[in-house]
């Protein structure tokens, strides 16, 4: 979902009344970022408070390659990483994930092994349908056991885009909240729906209701669901005791635009890139009685901050034995403070860019390869900027490209290398980069090895359903990451 998909950010159709209302009642973040322009690394960052290069969600198979967790990936979230729900347990929280996990699908990576008490959802995105011979359809889980597979037991009509998954995920959220309220139990709900990920889907009552086609239908259904969750909290009388945050895992995927891609507003490119369109996200904090209504913050925020902020809300300290990249946003949200901090834009194992204040320096530029571009894969359709949206990996480490995002949010006009403004800003940013690199201890890369034998052939619980499939012989290979 892109920055430009919300009415409150200027989307012309104004089809997100509930999210717009959430912003009116809470605080809107204009400068909020994901930790990676791709789904699984950003989710690993959210739940660990750490950059993917630290928690292992990257590859060293190719320089600056984006990598995620497809079915045949061998890796996943390491046991050495401490996830937010594991830590919240210390304060008596019950934790549930609804929707997409994407941090590894082998049994050792199961969310209930990493702090969650309940799960309804899938280890991967809703790709398919597959033939269950070359590649199995992806399972959905209820806690420890699979309850079916996409396209078989959980229908997604690729012709019409109809699927009732968002409604199932909504009901899971409402039921969980009701149960915790009834038992007076503090809770953490991670509601990770995926309807706006191509192939886009929406339930029957939302199909054809948007001016923006199927993608807009999916956005409208998500918006409606968020409204129902917030209303449910209010009806149960616990809204003033519940902190709610809405954001996305990466920018809108322009590769699937216009029919199945969203809007990144005025920003350059989209998902897969470290330009603003790939990493700047819609973000709203809501906490009636605590967050002043109608707040707008220019704080540089990150999904990793949700880790530190949530611990702070629970009265816990972040782990002191590792580098935590997230900051506690409560002083920003409750008192309107601004905290000086940089934003690091990584693509795989490479630091591509850094933002400090309103300045953003690119040390490397790359949209995607000429080979991929020649196949029609374009992460920046209609947005070519000479010397910026490059199809070869261009190094600028000795003379970075510098943009002032206040004057030029679209990253179209690099500052003159000879200007005093350039030299002053780069002196500051270079110091931040050196400090960052001096303290960087990369994690063991989890996205290097692929093996068809580890795919979702026989997930736990498949016996009860009669849905176990025969796995091929194990044949580990180096994963290929073209982007």
DRENDO-1510 file (C-alpha; in Angstrom, 1 decimal, always signed):
<recs>
REC; n; res; u; v; w
REC; 1; UNK; +0.0; +0.0; +0.0 .
REC; 2; UNK; +1.4; +3.4; -1.0 .
REC; 3; UNK; +1.8; +6.7; +0.7 .
REC; 4; UNK; -0.6; +8.2; -1.8 .
REC; 5; UNK; -3.4; +5.6; -1.3 .
REC; 6; UNK; -5.1; +7.5; +1.6 .
REC; 7; UNK; -7.6; +10.4; +1.1 .
REC; 8; UNK; -5.8; +12.2; +4.0 .
REC; 9; UNK; -2.7; +12.3; +1.8 .
REC; 10; UNK; -4.6; +13.7; -1.1 .
REC; 11; UNK; -5.8; +10.6; -3.0 .
REC; 12; UNK; -8.5; +12.2; -5.2 .
REC; 13; UNK; -11.2; +9.5; -4.9 .
REC; 14; UNK; -11.2; +10.0; -1.1 .
REC; 15; UNK; -12.2; +6.3; -0.6 .
REC; 16; UNK; -10.5; +5.8; +2.8 .
REC; 17; UNK; -13.0; +7.6; +5.2 .
REC; 18; UNK; -12.1; +5.4; +8.2 .
REC; 19; UNK; -8.3; +5.8; +7.9 .
REC; 20; UNK; -8.8; +9.5; +7.3 .
REC; 21; UNK; -11.0; +9.7; +10.4 .
REC; 22; UNK; -8.3; +7.7; +12.3 .
REC; 23; UNK; -5.8; +10.4; +11.3 .
REC; 24; UNK; -8.2; +13.2; +12.3 .
REC; 25; UNK; -8.6; +11.6; +15.8 .
REC; 26; UNK; -4.9; +10.8; +16.1 .
REC; 27; UNK; -1.5; +11.6; +14.6 .
REC; 28; UNK; -0.5; +11.5; +11.0 .
REC; 29; UNK; +3.2; +10.8; +10.2 .
REC; 30; UNK; +4.3; +12.4; +6.9 .
REC; 31; UNK; +7.9; +11.0; +7.0 .
REC; 32; UNK; +7.5; +7.4; +8.1 .
REC; 33; UNK; +9.6; +4.6; +6.5 .
REC; 34; UNK; +9.8; +0.9; +6.2 .
REC; 35; UNK; +13.2; -0.8; +6.8 .
REC; 36; UNK; +13.3; -2.4; +3.3 .
REC; 37; UNK; +11.5; -2.0; +0.0 .
REC; 38; UNK; +10.3; -5.6; +0.1 .
REC; 39; UNK; +7.8; -7.5; +2.3 .
REC; 40; UNK; +9.6; -10.1; +4.5 .
REC; 41; UNK; +12.7; -8.1; +5.4 .
REC; 42; UNK; +10.5; -5.2; +6.5 .
REC; 43; UNK; +8.3; -7.5; +8.6 .
REC; 44; UNK; +11.4; -9.0; +10.3 .
REC; 45; UNK; +12.6; -5.4; +11.0 .
REC; 46; UNK; +9.2; -4.4; +12.5 .
REC; 47; UNK; +9.2; -7.4; +14.9 .
REC; 48; UNK; +12.9; -7.2; +16.0 .
REC; 49; UNK; +13.4; -3.4; +15.9 .
REC; 50; UNK; +16.5; -4.1; +13.8 .
REC; 51; UNK; +17.6; -3.5; +10.3 .
REC; 52; UNK; +17.4; -6.6; +8.0 .
REC; 53; UNK; +21.2; -6.5; +7.6 .
REC; 54; UNK; +21.4; -7.1; +11.3 .
REC; 55; UNK; +18.6; -9.7; +11.7 .
REC; 56; UNK; +19.6; -11.8; +8.7 .
REC; 57; UNK; +16.8; -11.0; +6.2 .
REC; 58; UNK; +19.1; -10.3; +3.3 .
REC; 59; UNK; +21.2; -12.1; +0.7 .
REC; 60; UNK; +24.9; -12.0; -0.2 .
REC; 61; UNK; +24.3; -13.9; -3.5 .
REC; 62; UNK; +24.3; -10.7; -5.5 .
REC; 63; UNK; +25.2; -7.2; -4.6 .
REC; 64; UNK; +22.3; -5.0; -3.6 .
REC; 65; UNK; +19.7; -7.7; -4.5 .
REC; 66; UNK; +16.3; -7.6; -2.9 .
REC; 67; UNK; +15.3; -10.9; -1.5 .
REC; 68; UNK; +12.3; -12.3; +0.4 .
REC; 69; UNK; +11.0; -15.6; +1.6 .
REC; 70; UNK; +9.5; -17.6; -1.2 .
REC; 71; UNK; +8.4; -21.2; -0.6 .
REC; 72; UNK; +11.8; -22.7; -1.4 .
REC; 73; UNK; +13.8; -20.5; +0.9 .
REC; 74; UNK; +15.7; -22.5; +3.6 .
REC; 75; UNK; +16.2; -19.6; +6.0 .
REC; 76; UNK; +13.9; -17.7; +8.4 .
REC; 77; UNK; +13.9; -15.7; +11.6 .
REC; 78; UNK; +16.8; -16.9; +13.7 .
REC; 79; UNK; +16.3; -18.1; +17.3 .
REC; 80; UNK; +18.9; -15.6; +18.3 .
REC; 81; UNK; +16.6; -12.7; +17.4 .
REC; 82; UNK; +14.2; -11.5; +20.1 .
REC; 83; UNK; +10.8; -10.6; +18.6 .
REC; 84; UNK; +8.3; -8.1; +20.1 .
REC; 85; UNK; +5.8; -10.7; +21.2 .
REC; 86; UNK; +8.5; -12.7; +23.0 .
REC; 87; UNK; +9.3; -9.6; +25.1 .
REC; 88; UNK; +5.7; -8.6; +25.7 .
REC; 89; UNK; +5.1; -11.9; +27.3 .
REC; 90; UNK; +7.2; -10.7; +30.2 .
REC; 91; UNK; +4.6; -8.1; +30.9 .
REC; 92; UNK; +1.7; -10.6; +30.7 .
REC; 93; UNK; +0.6; -9.9; +27.1 .
REC; 94; UNK; -1.3; -12.4; +25.0 .
REC; 95; UNK; -0.1; -12.1; +21.4 .
REC; 96; UNK; -1.9; -12.9; +18.1 .
REC; 97; UNK; -0.9; -12.6; +14.4 .
REC; 98; UNK; -3.6; -12.5; +11.8 .
REC; 99; UNK; -2.6; -12.8; +8.2 .
REC; 100; UNK; +0.8; -12.9; +6.6 .
REC; 101; UNK; +3.9; -14.0; +8.6 .
REC; 102; UNK; +6.6; -14.2; +5.9 .
REC; 103; UNK; +9.5; -14.9; +8.3 .
REC; 104; UNK; +10.1; -18.5; +7.2 .
REC; 105; UNK; +7.8; -21.5; +6.8 .
REC; 106; UNK; +9.8; -24.4; +8.2 .
REC; 107; UNK; +8.6; -25.6; +11.7 .
REC; 108; UNK; +11.4; -23.9; +13.6 .
REC; 109; UNK; +10.3; -20.5; +12.2 .
REC; 110; UNK; +6.6; -20.9; +13.2 .
REC; 111; UNK; +5.3; -17.7; +14.8 .
REC; 112; UNK; +4.1; -19.7; +17.9 .
REC; 113; UNK; +7.8; -20.5; +18.5 .
REC; 114; UNK; +8.6; -16.8; +18.5 .
REC; 115; UNK; +6.3; -15.3; +21.0 .
REC; 116; UNK; +2.9; -15.5; +19.4 .
REC; 117; UNK; +0.2; -17.4; +21.3 .
REC; 118; UNK; -2.3; -17.5; +18.3 .
REC; 119; UNK; -2.1; -17.4; +14.6 .
REC; 120; UNK; -4.7; -17.4; +11.8 .
REC; 121; UNK; -3.1; -16.8; +8.5 .
REC; 122; UNK; -0.3; -17.9; +6.1 .
REC; 123; UNK; +3.5; -18.1; +6.1 .
REC; 124; UNK; +3.6; -16.6; +2.6 .
REC; 125; UNK; +1.6; -14.4; +0.3 .
REC; 126; UNK; -1.4; -15.7; -1.6 .
REC; 127; UNK; +0.5; -16.7; -4.8 .
REC; 128; UNK; -0.8; -19.5; -6.9 .
REC; 129; UNK; -2.7; -21.6; -7.8 .
REC; 130; UNK; +0.1; -24.2; -8.1 .
REC; 131; UNK; -0.2; -27.8; -9.3 .
REC; 132; UNK; +0.9; -29.5; -6.0 .
REC; 133; UNK; +3.5; -31.4; -7.9 .
REC; 134; UNK; +6.1; -28.9; -9.0 .
REC; 135; UNK; +5.0; -26.4; -6.3 .
REC; 136; UNK; +2.5; -26.9; -3.6 .
REC; 137; UNK; -0.3; -24.4; -2.8 .
REC; 138; UNK; +0.4; -22.3; +0.2 .
REC; 139; UNK; -1.2; -23.3; +3.5 .
REC; 140; UNK; -3.2; -21.3; +6.0 .
REC; 141; UNK; -2.8; -22.0; +9.7 .
REC; 142; UNK; -4.9; -22.0; +12.8 .
REC; 143; UNK; -2.3; -21.9; +15.5 .
REC; 144; UNK; +0.0; -24.9; +15.1 .
REC; 145; UNK; -1.8; -26.7; +12.3 .
REC; 146; UNK; -2.8; -25.9; +8.7 .
REC; 147; UNK; -6.5; -25.6; +8.1 .
REC; 148; UNK; -6.3; -25.6; +4.3 .
REC; 149; UNK; -4.6; -24.1; +1.3 .
REC; 150; UNK; -5.1; -21.0; -0.8 .
REC; 151; UNK; -7.2; -21.7; -3.9 .
REC; 152; UNK; -8.3; -25.1; -2.6 .
REC; 153; UNK; -10.0; -24.4; +0.7 .
REC; 154; UNK; -9.6; -20.6; +0.7 .
REC; 155; UNK; -10.9; -19.4; -2.7 .
REC; 156; UNK; -9.4; -16.6; -4.6 .
REC; 157; UNK; -11.0; -16.0; -8.0 .
REC; 158; UNK; -8.2; -14.6; -10.3 .
REC; 159; UNK; -10.7; -13.6; -13.0 .
REC; 160; UNK; -13.0; -11.5; -10.8 .
REC; 161; UNK; -10.6; -10.8; -7.9 .
REC; 162; UNK; -13.2; -12.1; -5.4 .
REC; 163; UNK; -12.0; -13.6; -2.1 .
REC; 164; UNK; -13.4; -13.3; +1.5 .
REC; 165; UNK; -10.0; -13.5; +3.2 .
REC; 166; UNK; -10.1; -9.9; +4.5 .
REC; 167; UNK; -13.5; -10.6; +6.1 .
REC; 168; UNK; -12.0; -13.8; +7.7 .
REC; 169; UNK; -9.1; -11.8; +9.0 .
REC; 170; UNK; -11.4; -9.0; +10.3 .
REC; 171; UNK; -13.5; -11.5; +12.3 .
REC; 172; UNK; -10.4; -13.1; +13.8 .
REC; 173; UNK; -9.3; -9.6; +15.0 .
REC; 174; UNK; -12.7; -8.7; +16.5 .
REC; 175; UNK; -13.0; -12.1; +18.2 .
REC; 176; UNK; -9.5; -11.9; +19.7 .
REC; 177; UNK; -10.1; -8.4; +21.0 .
REC; 178; UNK; -13.4; -9.4; +22.6 .
REC; 179; UNK; -11.9; -12.5; +24.2 .
REC; 180; UNK; -9.0; -10.5; +25.7 .
REC; 181; UNK; -11.3; -7.7; +26.9 .
REC; 182; UNK; -13.6; -10.3; +28.6 .
REC; 183; UNK; -10.6; -11.8; +30.5 .
REC; 184; UNK; -9.1; -8.4; +31.3 .
REC; 185; UNK; -5.9; -9.6; +29.5 .
REC; 186; UNK; -3.4; -7.2; +27.9 .
REC; 187; UNK; -2.9; -8.0; +24.3 .
REC; 188; UNK; -0.8; -7.4; +21.2 .
REC; 189; UNK; -2.6; -7.9; +17.8 .
REC; 190; UNK; -0.5; -7.9; +14.7 .
REC; 191; UNK; -3.1; -7.6; +11.9 .
REC; 192; UNK; -1.1; -8.3; +8.7 .
REC; 193; UNK; -3.6; -8.5; +5.9 .
REC; 194; UNK; -2.4; -8.7; +2.3 .
REC; 195; UNK; -5.3; -7.9; +0.0 .
REC; 196; UNK; -3.4; -5.1; -1.8 .
REC; 197; UNK; -0.6; -7.4; -2.8 .
REC; 198; UNK; -1.0; -8.6; -6.4 .
REC; 199; UNK; -3.0; -10.7; -7.2 .
REC; 200; UNK; -5.3; -8.2; -5.6 .
REC; 201; UNK; -8.6; -9.4; -4.1 .
REC; 202; UNK; -11.7; -8.1; -2.3 .
REC; 203; UNK; -14.9; -9.7; -1.0 .
REC; 204; UNK; -18.1; -9.6; -3.0 .
REC; 205; UNK; -19.7; -6.6; -1.3 .
REC; 206; UNK; -16.6; -4.4; -2.2 .
REC; 207; UNK; -16.0; -5.6; -5.8 .
REC; 208; UNK; -16.8; -2.8; -8.3 .
REC; 209; UNK; -17.4; -0.2; -5.6 .
REC; 210; UNK; -14.2; +1.9; -6.1 .
REC; 211; UNK; -13.3; +4.5; -8.7 .
REC; 212; UNK; -9.8; +2.9; -8.7 .
REC; 213; UNK; -10.7; -0.6; -10.0 .
REC; 214; UNK; -9.9; -3.8; -8.1 .
REC; 215; UNK; -7.0; -2.3; -6.2 .
REC; 216; UNK; -9.3; +0.5; -4.9 .
REC; 217; UNK; -11.9; -2.2; -4.0 .
REC; 218; UNK; -9.2; -3.9; -1.8 .
REC; 219; UNK; -8.2; -0.6; -0.2 .
REC; 220; UNK; -11.9; +0.2; +0.5 .
REC; 221; UNK; -12.3; -3.1; +2.3 .
REC; 222; UNK; -9.2; -2.7; +4.3 .
REC; 223; UNK; -10.3; +0.8; +5.3 .
REC; 224; UNK; -13.8; -0.5; +6.3 .
REC; 225; UNK; -12.1; -3.2; +8.4 .
REC; 226; UNK; -9.9; -0.7; +10.2 .
REC; 227; UNK; -13.0; +1.3; +11.0 .
REC; 228; UNK; -14.8; -1.8; +12.4 .
REC; 229; UNK; -11.8; -2.6; +14.6 .
REC; 230; UNK; -11.6; +0.9; +16.0 .
REC; 231; UNK; -15.3; +1.0; +16.6 .
REC; 232; UNK; -15.1; -2.4; +18.3 .
REC; 233; UNK; -12.5; -1.1; +20.7 .
REC; 234; UNK; -14.8; +1.9; +21.5 .
REC; 235; UNK; -17.9; -0.2; +22.0 .
REC; 236; UNK; -16.0; -2.5; +24.4 .
REC; 237; UNK; -14.8; +0.6; +26.3 .
REC; 238; UNK; -11.1; -0.1; +25.9 .
REC; 239; UNK; -10.1; +2.4; +23.2 .
REC; 240; UNK; -8.4; +4.7; +25.8 .
REC; 241; UNK; -6.3; +1.7; +26.9 .
REC; 242; UNK; -5.4; +0.6; +23.4 .
REC; 243; UNK; -2.6; +2.0; +21.2 .
REC; 244; UNK; -3.3; +1.4; +17.5 .
REC; 245; UNK; -0.9; +2.0; +14.6 .
REC; 246; UNK; -1.5; +1.7; +10.9 .
REC; 247; UNK; +1.2; +1.5; +8.3 .
REC; 248; UNK; +2.5; -0.6; +5.3 .
REC; 249; UNK; +5.4; -2.9; +4.7 .
REC; 250; UNK; +6.6; -1.2; +1.5 .
REC; 251; UNK; +5.5; +1.3; -1.1 .
REC; 252; UNK; +3.0; +0.4; -3.7 .
REC; 253; UNK; +4.2; -2.0; -6.4 .
REC; 254; UNK; +4.2; +0.0; -9.6 .
REC; 255; UNK; +5.1; -3.2; -11.5 .
REC; 256; UNK; +1.5; -4.3; -11.1 .
REC; 257; UNK; +0.1; -0.8; -11.9 .
REC; 258; UNK; -2.3; +0.6; -13.0 .
REC; 259; UNK; -4.8; -2.2; -12.5 .
REC; 260; UNK; -3.3; -3.9; -9.4 .
REC; 261; UNK; -0.9; -1.2; -8.1 .
REC; 262; UNK; -1.4; +1.7; -5.8 .
REC; 263; UNK; -0.2; +5.3; -5.5 .
REC; 264; UNK; +3.1; +6.5; -4.0 .
REC; 265; UNK; +1.9; +10.1; -4.2 .
REC; 266; UNK; +4.6; +12.6; -5.3 .
REC; 267; UNK; +7.4; +10.1; -4.6 .
REC; 268; UNK; +9.8; +8.4; -7.1 .
REC; 269; UNK; +9.3; +4.8; -8.1 .
REC; 270; UNK; +7.9; +2.1; -5.9 .
REC; 271; UNK; +8.3; -1.2; -4.2 .
REC; 272; UNK; +11.7; -2.9; -4.7 .
REC; 273; UNK; +13.5; +0.4; -4.9 .
REC; 274; UNK; +15.2; +2.6; -2.2 .
REC; 275; UNK; +13.7; +5.8; -3.7 .
REC; 276; UNK; +11.0; +7.5; -1.6 .
REC; 277; UNK; +8.2; +5.6; -3.4 .
REC; 278; UNK; +9.6; +2.3; -2.3 .
REC; 279; UNK; +10.1; +3.1; +1.4 .
REC; 280; UNK; +8.0; +6.0; +2.6 .
REC; 281; UNK; +4.7; +4.7; +4.0 .
REC; 282; UNK; +1.3; +5.9; +5.2 .
REC; 283; UNK; +1.4; +5.9; +9.0 .
REC; 284; UNK; -1.2; +6.8; +11.6 .
REC; 285; UNK; -1.1; +6.6; +15.4 .
REC; 286; UNK; -4.4; +6.4; +17.3 .
REC; 287; UNK; -5.0; +6.4; +21.1 .
REC; 288; UNK; -8.1; +8.3; +22.2 .
REC; 289; UNK; -7.6; +10.4; +25.4 .
REC; 290; UNK; -3.8; +10.3; +25.0 .
REC; 291; UNK; -2.9; +11.4; +21.5 .
REC; 292; UNK; -4.1; +14.9; +20.7 .
REC; 293; UNK; -6.6; +14.8; +17.8 .
REC; 294; UNK; -5.5; +16.1; +14.4 .
REC; 295; UNK; -1.8; +15.9; +15.1 .
REC; 296; UNK; +0.6; +15.9; +12.1 .
REC; 297; UNK; +4.3; +15.0; +12.7 .
REC; 298; UNK; +7.4; +15.5; +10.6 .
REC; 299; UNK; +9.3; +13.1; +12.8 .
REC; 300; UNK; +11.5; +10.7; +10.7 .
REC; 301; UNK; +9.9; +7.4; +11.8 .
REC; 302; UNK; +10.4; +3.8; +11.0 .
REC; 303; UNK; +8.5; +0.5; +11.3 .
REC; 304; UNK; +11.3; -0.5; +13.7 .
REC; 305; UNK; +10.1; +2.2; +16.1 .
REC; 306; UNK; +7.0; +0.2; +16.7 .
REC; 307; UNK; +9.2; -2.4; +18.4 .
REC; 308; UNK; +10.7; +0.2; +20.8 .
REC; 309; UNK; +7.4; +2.2; +21.3 .
REC; 310; UNK; +5.4; -1.0; +22.1 .
REC; 311; UNK; +8.0; -2.1; +24.7 .
REC; 312; UNK; +7.8; +1.4; +26.2 .
REC; 313; UNK; +4.0; +1.3; +26.4 .
REC; 314; UNK; +4.3; -2.1; +28.2 .
REC; 315; UNK; +6.8; -0.7; +30.7 .
REC; 316; UNK; +9.7; -2.8; +29.3 .
REC; 317; UNK; +13.2; -1.9; +28.2 .
REC; 318; UNK; +14.6; -2.9; +24.8 .
REC; 319; UNK; +17.3; -5.7; +24.9 .
REC; 320; UNK; +20.6; -4.2; +25.9 .
REC; 321; UNK; +22.8; -7.0; +24.4 .
REC; 322; UNK; +22.2; -6.0; +20.7 .
REC; 323; UNK; +21.9; -2.9; +18.5 .
REC; 324; UNK; +18.3; -1.8; +18.3 .
REC; 325; UNK; +17.5; +0.6; +15.4 .
REC; 326; UNK; +14.0; +1.6; +16.5 .
REC; 327; UNK; +13.4; +4.5; +18.8 .
REC; 328; UNK; +10.6; +5.2; +21.3 .
REC; 329; UNK; +8.1; +7.4; +19.6 .
REC; 330; UNK; +6.0; +8.2; +22.7 .
REC; 331; UNK; +7.6; +11.6; +23.3 .
REC; 332; UNK; +6.8; +12.5; +19.6 .
REC; 333; UNK; +3.2; +11.2; +19.8 .
REC; 334; UNK; +2.3; +12.4; +23.2 .
REC; 335; UNK; +4.3; +15.6; +23.5 .
REC; 336; UNK; +5.0; +16.6; +19.9 .
REC; 337; UNK; +8.7; +16.3; +20.3 .
REC; 338; UNK; +11.1; +15.8; +17.3 .
REC; 339; UNK; +14.0; +13.4; +17.8 .
REC; 340; UNK; +17.0; +13.8; +15.6 .
REC; 341; UNK; +17.8; +10.5; +13.9 .
REC; 342; UNK; +18.8; +9.3; +10.4 .
REC; 343; UNK; +17.0; +6.8; +8.1 .
REC; 344; UNK; +19.1; +4.2; +6.4 .
REC; 345; UNK; +17.9; +2.8; +3.1 .
REC; 346; UNK; +19.2; -0.7; +2.5 .
REC; 347; UNK; +18.8; -2.9; -0.5 .
REC; 348; UNK; +20.1; -6.4; +0.4 .
REC; 349; UNK; +23.5; -6.0; +1.8 .
REC; 350; UNK; +24.2; -2.5; +0.6 .
REC; 351; UNK; +23.5; +0.9; +2.2 .
REC; 352; UNK; +21.9; +2.6; -0.8 .
REC; 353; UNK; +21.0; +6.0; +0.8 .
REC; 354; UNK; +20.7; +7.9; +4.0 .
REC; 355; UNK; +18.2; +10.6; +5.1 .
REC; 356; UNK; +19.1; +13.2; +7.7 .
REC; 357; UNK; +16.7; +16.0; +8.2 .
REC; 358; UNK; +15.4; +17.1; +4.8 .
REC; 359; UNK; +18.5; +15.8; +3.0 .
REC; 360; UNK; +18.8; +12.4; +1.3 .
REC; 361; UNK; +22.1; +11.2; -0.1 .
REC; 362; UNK; +22.2; +8.3; -2.5 .
REC; 363; UNK; +25.5; +6.3; -2.3 .
REC; 364; UNK; +24.2; +3.8; -4.9 .
REC; 365; UNK; +21.4; +4.0; -7.5 .
REC; 366; UNK; +19.6; +1.1; -9.2 .
REC; 367; UNK; +16.0; +0.6; -10.2 .
REC; 368; UNK; +16.4; -2.8; -11.9 .
REC; 369; UNK; +18.6; -4.5; -14.5 .
REC; 370; UNK; +18.4; -3.9; -18.2 .
REC; 371; UNK; +17.7; -7.6; -18.6 .
REC; 372; UNK; +14.7; -7.5; -16.3 .
REC; 373; UNK; +13.6; -4.1; -17.8 .
REC; 374; UNK; +13.7; -5.7; -21.2 .
REC; 375; UNK; +11.2; -8.3; -20.0 .
REC; 376; UNK; +8.7; -5.5; -19.1 .
REC; 377; UNK; +9.6; -5.4; -15.4 .
REC; 378; UNK; +9.7; -1.7; -14.4 .
REC; 379; UNK; +9.6; -0.4; -10.8 .
REC; 380; UNK; +9.5; +3.2; -12.0 .
REC; 381; UNK; +7.0; +3.3; -14.9 .
REC; 382; UNK; +6.8; +6.7; -16.5 .
REC; 383; UNK; +9.3; +8.1; -14.0 .
REC; 384; UNK; +12.7; +7.9; -15.6 .
REC; 385; UNK; +15.1; +10.4; -14.1 .
REC; 386; UNK; +18.4; +10.6; -15.9 .
REC; 387; UNK; +21.3; +9.5; -13.8 .
REC; 388; UNK; +19.0; +8.5; -10.9 .
REC; 389; UNK; +16.7; +5.7; -12.0 .
REC; 390; UNK; +19.5; +3.6; -13.4 .
REC; 391; UNK; +19.3; +0.1; -14.8 .
REC; 392; UNK; +22.9; -0.6; -13.9 .
REC; 393; UNK; +24.1; -0.4; -10.3 .
REC; 394; UNK; +25.8; +3.0; -10.2 .
REC; 395; UNK; +28.2; +3.8; -7.3 .
REC; 396; UNK; +28.2; +7.3; -5.9 .
REC; 397; UNK; +30.0; +6.7; -2.7 .
REC; 398; UNK; +32.8; +9.2; -3.5 .
REC; 399; UNK; +30.3; +11.9; -4.7 .
REC; 400; UNK; +26.8; +11.0; -3.5 .
REC; 401; UNK; +23.7; +12.3; -5.2 .
REC; 402; UNK; +22.0; +14.7; -2.7 .
REC; 403; UNK; +18.4; +15.8; -2.7 .
REC; 404; UNK; +16.5; +18.2; -0.5 .
REC; 405; UNK; +13.2; +16.4; +0.0 .
REC; 406; UNK; +11.4; +19.5; +1.2 .
REC; 407; UNK; +11.9; +21.3; -2.1 .
REC; 408; UNK; +12.1; +18.1; -4.2 .
REC; 409; UNK; +10.2; +15.2; -2.8 .
REC; 410; UNK; +10.3; +13.4; -6.2 .
REC; 411; UNK; +14.1; +13.2; -6.1 .
REC; 412; UNK; +14.4; +14.7; -9.6 .
REC; 413; UNK; +16.9; +17.5; -9.0 .
REC; 414; UNK; +20.2; +16.6; -7.4 .
REC; 415; UNK; +22.0; +19.5; -5.6 .
REC; 416; UNK; +25.1; +20.9; -7.3 .
REC; 417; UNK; +28.2; +19.2; -6.0 .
REC; 418; UNK; +30.0; +22.6; -5.8 .
REC; 419; UNK; +27.4; +24.3; -3.6 .
REC; 420; UNK; +28.0; +25.1; +0.0 .
REC; 421; UNK; +24.7; +23.5; +0.8 .
REC; 422; UNK; +25.8; +20.2; -0.7 .
REC; 423; UNK; +29.1; +20.3; +1.2 .
REC; 424; UNK; +27.6; +21.1; +4.5 .
REC; 425; UNK; +24.9; +18.5; +4.3 .
REC; 426; UNK; +27.3; +15.8; +3.1 .
REC; 427; UNK; +29.7; +16.5; +5.9 .
REC; 428; UNK; +27.0; +15.7; +8.4 .
REC; 429; UNK; +25.6; +12.7; +6.5 .
REC; 430; UNK; +29.1; +11.2; +6.0 .
REC; 431; UNK; +29.7; +11.3; +9.8 .
REC; 432; UNK; +26.4; +9.4; +10.4 .
REC; 433; UNK; +27.4; +6.8; +7.8 .
REC; 434; UNK; +30.8; +6.3; +9.3 .
REC; 435; UNK; +29.3; +5.9; +12.8 .
REC; 436; UNK; +26.7; +3.4; +11.4 .
REC; 437; UNK; +29.3; +1.3; +9.6 .
REC; 438; UNK; +31.7; +1.2; +12.5 .
REC; 439; UNK; +29.0; -0.4; +14.7 .
REC; 440; UNK; +27.5; -2.7; +12.1 .
REC; 441; UNK; +27.6; -6.4; +12.8 .
REC; 442; UNK; +25.7; -8.1; +9.9 .
REC; 443; UNK; +23.6; -11.1; +10.8 .
REC; 444; UNK; +23.9; -14.5; +9.2 .
REC; 445; UNK; +22.2; -14.1; +5.8 .
REC; 446; UNK; +19.0; -16.1; +5.8 .
REC; 447; UNK; +18.0; -15.7; +2.1 .
REC; 448; UNK; +20.9; -17.3; +0.3 .
REC; 449; UNK; +19.9; -21.0; +0.0 .
REC; 450; UNK; +16.8; -22.4; -1.7 .
REC; 451; UNK; +15.7; -26.0; -1.8 .
REC; 452; UNK; +12.4; -27.4; -3.3 .
REC; 453; UNK; +12.3; -30.0; -0.5 .
REC; 454; UNK; +11.5; -27.3; +2.2 .
REC; 455; UNK; +8.4; -26.0; +0.4 .
REC; 456; UNK; +5.0; -26.4; +1.9 .
REC; 457; UNK; +4.5; -30.1; +1.0 .
REC; 458; UNK; +3.5; -31.5; +4.4 .
REC; 459; UNK; +2.8; -28.7; +6.9 .
REC; 460; UNK; +1.9; -29.6; +10.5 .
REC; 461; UNK; -1.8; -30.8; +10.5 .
REC; 462; UNK; -1.8; -31.9; +6.9 .
REC; 463; UNK; -2.5; -35.5; +8.1 .
REC; 464; UNK; -5.8; -34.6; +9.6 .
REC; 465; UNK; -6.9; -33.0; +6.4 .
REC; 466; UNK; -5.5; -35.6; +4.1 .
REC; 467; UNK; -3.5; -32.9; +2.4 .
REC; 468; UNK; +0.1; -34.0; +2.8 .
REC; 469; UNK; +2.1; -34.0; -0.4 .
REC; 470; UNK; +5.2; -35.9; -1.3 .
REC; 471; UNK; +8.4; -33.8; -1.1 .
REC; 472; UNK; +11.1; -34.1; -3.7 .
REC; 473; UNK; +14.7; -35.0; -2.7 .
REC; 474; UNK; +16.6; -32.3; -0.9 .
REC; 475; UNK; +18.8; -30.4; -3.4 .
REC; 476; UNK; +20.0; -27.1; -1.8 .
REC; 477; UNK; +21.0; -24.4; -4.3 .
REC; 478; UNK; +22.1; -20.8; -4.3 .
REC; 479; UNK; +19.0; -18.6; -4.6 .
REC; 480; UNK; +18.8; -16.5; -7.7 .
REC; 481; UNK; +17.7; -12.9; -7.1 .
REC; 482; UNK; +17.3; -11.0; -10.4 .
REC; 483; UNK; +16.0; -7.7; -8.8 .
</recs>
